[in-house]
């Protein structure tokens, strides 16, 4: 999903202020963790359609060259476009340079010197290694297994809240599944150079990239307009809870009356904090018996329920009731009070079972 961000960058909703250029996005770290580590995992989400156009089949495929698809909400679902896999090693900086992607394209020849590009590659190498290790360790991916037709994601991982010495609640993934979302990028060799002059870049290259990309005419599937629903979640063996939303990507952190889903998301945040406090206390009480702690943690998280809608009017002053500012205060107050109650309940359990910390210390 982030190839377009890194290669083209994107504008704000005003379509005038280009805040996230490739030069800026290549310095970020999080993008790299979203790329597949093998051709099998890429599936048909990135295809080359050059052959269609070279064989006169341009009428079969609609191709809008290098037009941004970010922030443009689709209205219809589109079928997949057939083409050759355009897979390359996403975790190799040299491959990005060879394909003229992002800061390595001729568009940046007169903006970046060789030393700056080498600095980008050095940064990429560090971040890509960490991202790839994360996908292999946490998501159970393995390019050797994938590329040799092995079974994907068949790793018997059981969640152990004591493994890190800290108990994190299961991942909660909130995603929308109602908006047509493009999840297939098309690529082709540039057909007709935009310039027939002898103009060249500082490095002696044609100023136009050898490749053209289409981000809007590939397959579209249910999603939030930016991220497709099926790709919003980790593999099944990673403990997680799925929460379906109905808002567009850019609106998800807005209130419901503004077309967002913040009420639903904030409820999940509160629930996770309660879960964290309880599971953390379970570990401190039962750390001598790992198996019991694991079972207790799994029992609690299995029985989790989404809290009811917060009664904000009962928690704030009359003059703020019904206002956005009032609702935000209610969320924070509810989060803190519920977290304190969960903590107090668990402390009571500890005292009942083992006595107060001070008494236990004196007896020792």
C-alpha positions in Angstrom: 0.0 0.0 0.0 2.9 2.4 0.5 4.7 2.1 -2.8 2.8 5.1 -4.1 3.7 7.1 -1.0 7.4 6.4 -1.4 7.5 6.8 -5.2 5.1 9.7 -5.8 4.3 11.2 -2.5 1.0 12.9 -1.9 -0.8 16.1 -1.3 -3.1 17.3 1.4 -6.9 17.4 0.7 -6.3 20.9 -0.7 -4.2 19.3 -3.4 -1.8 22.3 -3.2 0.5 21.6 -0.2 2.7 18.6 -0.9 3.7 17.7 2.6 4.9 14.1 2.1 7.3 14.0 -0.8 9.5 11.0 -1.5 12.5 12.9 -0.1 10.7 13.1 3.3 9.1 9.7 3.2 12.3 7.8 2.5 13.6 9.1 5.9 10.7 7.4 7.7 11.0 4.0 9.3 7.5 2.5 9.5 6.8 2.2 5.7 9.3 -0.7 5.2 7.5 -3.1 7.5 4.4 -3.2 5.2 6.1 -4.7 2.2 6.0 -8.5 1.5 9.2 -10.4 1.8 8.4 -12.8 -1.1 6.8 -13.0 -4.5 4.1 -15.4 -3.1 3.0 -12.9 -0.5 2.9 -10.1 -3.0 0.3 -12.1 -5.0 -1.1 -9.9 -7.8 -1.1 -6.6 -6.0 1.7 -5.2 -8.2 1.7 -6.2 -11.9 3.5 -5.2 -15.0 1.2 -4.6 -18.0 3.9 -3.5 -20.5 3.3 -6.5 -22.8 -0.4 -5.5 -23.2 0.5 -2.2 -24.6 3.4 -3.4 -26.7 1.0 -5.9 -28.4 -1.6 -3.3 -29.2 -3.9 -4.2 -26.3 -4.1 -0.7 -24.9 -7.8 -0.7 -25.4 -8.1 -3.7 -23.0 -6.6 -1.9 -20.0 -7.2 1.6 -18.8 -4.0 3.2 -17.6 -3.8 6.7 -16.0 -0.1 7.4 -15.7 1.2 8.6 -12.4 -2.1 10.0 -11.2 -2.4 10.0 -7.4 -5.0 7.7 -5.9 -4.5 8.8 -2.3 -7.5 10.6 -0.8 -9.8 9.8 -3.8 -12.7 7.7 -2.6 -13.9 5.1 -5.1 -17.6 4.5 -5.7 -17.4 1.2 -7.6 -15.6 -2.1 -7.1 -13.2 -3.0 -9.9 -12.0 -6.4 -11.1 -8.3 -7.5 -11.0 -6.1 -6.6 -13.9 -4.0 -9.4 -15.4 -0.3 -8.9 -15.8 3.1 -10.2 -15.0 4.3 -10.0 -11.4 6.3 -6.9 -10.9 7.8 -8.3 -7.7 11.3 -7.2 -6.7 13.2 -7.5 -3.4 11.5 -4.7 -1.5 14.2 -5.0 1.3 17.2 -4.3 -1.0 18.0 -0.6 -1.4 19.9 -1.4 -4.6 16.7 -2.7 -6.2 14.9 0.5 -5.5 17.7 2.4 -7.1 17.8 0.2 -10.1 14.0 0.7 -10.7 14.4 4.4 -10.3 11.9 4.5 -7.4 11.4 7.6 -5.3 14.5 9.5 -4.6 16.5 7.3 -7.0 14.5 8.5 -10.0 15.8 11.0 -12.5 13.3 13.5 -11.2 15.6 13.9 -8.2 19.0 13.9 -10.0 19.2 17.7 -9.9 17.9 17.9 -6.3 20.1 15.3 -4.6 23.8 14.7 -4.8 25.4 11.2 -4.8 26.4 11.6 -1.2 22.8 12.3 -0.1 21.5 9.3 -2.0 24.1 7.1 -0.3 22.9 8.4 3.0 19.4 7.4 2.0 20.6 3.9 1.1 22.4 3.5 4.4 19.3 4.5 6.3 17.2 2.2 4.2 19.5 -0.8 4.9 19.2 -0.3 8.6 15.4 0.1 8.6 14.8 -2.6 6.1 16.8 -5.1 8.1 14.8 -4.3 11.2 11.5 -4.4 9.3 12.2 -7.7 7.7 13.3 -9.2 11.0 10.1 -8.0 12.5 7.9 -9.6 9.8 9.8 -12.9 10.2 9.7 -12.9 14.0 6.2 -11.6 14.7 4.3 -12.5 11.5 6.0 -15.8 11.0 7.1 -15.0 7.4 10.1 -16.7 5.8 11.1 -16.0 2.2 12.9 -19.3 1.9 9.8 -21.3 2.7 7.6 -19.0 0.6 9.8 -19.2 -2.5 10.0 -23.0 -2.2 6.2 -23.5 -2.1 6.2 -24.0 1.6 3.1 -23.6 3.7 2.5 -20.0 4.7 2.0 -18.9 8.3 2.0 -22.4 9.7 4.0 -21.7 12.8 2.6 -23.0 16.1 2.9 -19.8 18.1 1.0 -19.5 21.4 0.8 -16.1 23.0 2.7 -16.0 26.3 2.2 -12.8 28.3 5.3 -13.6 30.4 7.7 -13.9 27.4 8.7 -10.3 27.5 8.3 -9.8 31.2 5.3 -7.5 30.5 1.8 -8.3 29.5 0.4 -6.5 26.5 -3.2 -7.1 25.6 -4.0 -8.7 22.3 -3.8 -6.4 19.3 -7.0 -4.7 18.3 -7.3 -4.0 14.6 -10.0 -1.5 13.6 -10.8 -1.3 9.9 -13.5 -0.3 7.5 -15.0 -2.7 5.0 -17.5 -0.6 3.1 -15.6 1.6 0.7 -14.1 0.5 -2.7 -10.3 0.5 -2.2 -7.7 0.0 -4.8 -5.2 -2.7 -3.8 -3.4 -3.4 -7.1 -0.8 -1.2 -8.7 -0.1 -1.3 -12.4 3.3 -0.6 -14.0 4.5 -0.3 -17.6 7.6 0.9 -19.5 7.1 4.5 -20.5 5.5 4.4 -23.9 6.3 7.9 -25.3 9.0 10.1 -23.8 7.4 13.3 -22.6 10.4 15.2 -24.0 12.1 14.6 -27.3 14.8 17.3 -26.6 18.3 16.7 -25.6 17.8 17.8 -22.1 19.4 15.6 -19.5 19.8 15.5 -15.8 23.0 16.1 -13.8 23.7 12.4 -14.1 23.2 12.4 -17.9 19.8 10.7 -17.7 16.6 11.4 -19.5 14.6 13.6 -17.0 11.6 11.3 -17.2 11.4 8.0 -15.3 11.7 4.8 -17.4 8.5 3.5 -15.7 5.0 4.7 -15.4 2.6 3.7 -12.6 -1.2 3.5 -12.3 -2.6 3.7 -8.8 -6.3 4.0 -9.6 -7.4 1.4 -12.2 -6.3 -1.8 -10.6 -8.5 -4.1 -8.6 -10.6 -2.5 -5.8 -12.0 -4.3 -2.8 -13.8 -3.5 0.4 -11.8 -1.2 2.6 -11.6 2.4 3.9 -10.4 4.0 0.6 -6.8 3.7 1.6 -6.3 0.2 3.2 -8.2 -2.8 2.0 -10.0 -4.6 4.8 -8.5 -8.1 4.3 -5.0 -6.7 4.5 -5.6 -4.7 7.7 -5.0 -7.7 10.0 -2.1 -9.9 11.1 -2.0 -13.6 10.4 -4.5 -15.8 12.3 -1.8 -17.1 14.7 -1.2 -13.6 16.0 -3.8 -12.9 18.8 -5.9 -10.0 17.7 -9.4 -8.7 17.9 -11.2 -7.4 14.7 -13.4 -4.3 15.0 -15.3 -3.2 11.9 -15.7 0.5 11.2 -17.8 2.3 8.6 -15.7 5.5 8.1 -13.2 6.6 5.4 -9.5 6.3 6.3 -9.0 10.1 6.8 -12.1 10.3 9.0 -11.6 7.4 11.3 -10.2 9.5 14.2 -13.1 12.0 14.0 -16.4 11.8 15.9 -19.3 9.9 14.5 -21.3 13.0 13.9 -18.5 14.2 11.6 -18.5 10.9 9.7 -15.8 9.2 11.8 -15.5 6.3 14.3 -13.7 7.9 17.3 -16.4 6.7 19.7 -15.9 3.1 18.8 -12.1 3.4 18.7 -11.9 5.2 22.1 -14.0 2.4 23.7 -11.5 -0.1 22.5 -8.6 2.0 23.9 -10.3 2.0 27.3 -10.9 -1.8 27.1 -7.3 -2.4 26.3 -6.1 -0.4 29.2 -8.3 -2.4 31.5 -7.0 -5.6 30.0 -3.4 -4.5 30.3 -3.8 -3.6 34.0 -5.5 -6.9 34.8 -3.0 -9.1 32.9 -0.1 -7.2 34.3 -1.3 -7.8 37.9 -2.0 -11.5 37.0 1.6 -11.8 36.1 3.0 -10.1 39.2 0.8 -12.4 41.3 1.4 -15.7 39.5 4.8 -15.3 37.9 6.0 -18.3 39.8 3.5 -20.4 37.8 3.8 -19.5 34.1 1.2 -22.0 32.9 -1.4 -20.6 35.3 -0.6 -17.1 34.3 -1.0 -17.9 30.6 -4.3 -19.6 31.2 -5.6 -16.7 33.3 -4.6 -14.2 30.7 -6.2 -16.1 27.9 -9.4 -16.6 30.0 -9.7 -12.9 30.6 -9.0 -11.8 27.0 -11.4 -14.4 25.6 -14.2 -13.0 27.7 -13.6 -9.4 26.7 -16.6 -7.5 25.7 -16.9 -4.0 24.1 -18.0 -1.5 26.7 -21.4 0.2 26.3 -21.6 3.7 24.9 -20.2 6.2 27.4 -22.8 8.4 29.1 -20.9 11.6 28.5 -23.7 13.9 29.7 -23.6 12.3 33.2 -19.8 13.0 33.5 -19.5 16.7 32.5 -20.8 20.0 33.4 -24.2 21.0 32.0 -22.7 23.8 29.8 -20.5 21.3 28.0 -23.1 18.5 27.6 -23.6 17.5 24.0 -20.6 19.3 22.7 -17.5 17.8 21.1 -15.3 19.3 23.9 -17.5 17.7 26.5 -17.4 14.3 24.8 -13.6 14.4 24.7 -13.5 15.2 28.4 -15.9 12.3 29.1 -13.7 9.9 27.2 -10.7 10.8 29.2 -12.6 10.7 32.5 -14.1 7.4 31.7 -10.7 5.9 30.7 -9.0 7.0 33.9 -11.9 6.0 36.2 -12.3 2.6 34.7 -8.6 2.0 34.7 -8.4 2.9 38.4 -11.4 0.6 39.2 -9.7 -2.3 37.4 -6.5 -1.6 39.3 -8.3 -1.5 42.6 -10.1 -4.8 41.9 -6.9 -6.6 41.2 -5.2 -5.2 44.3 -8.1 -6.5 46.3 -7.6 -9.9 44.7 -3.9 -9.8 45.6 -4.6 -8.8 49.2 -7.2 -11.5 49.6 -4.9 -14.2 48.3 -1.5 -13.1 49.7 -2.1 -10.4 52.3 -1.1 -6.8 52.0 2.4 -6.1 50.6 3.5 -4.5 53.8 2.3 -7.5 55.9 4.0 -10.0 53.6 7.2 -8.0 53.7 7.3 -8.0 57.6 6.6 -11.7 57.8 9.4 -12.3 55.4 
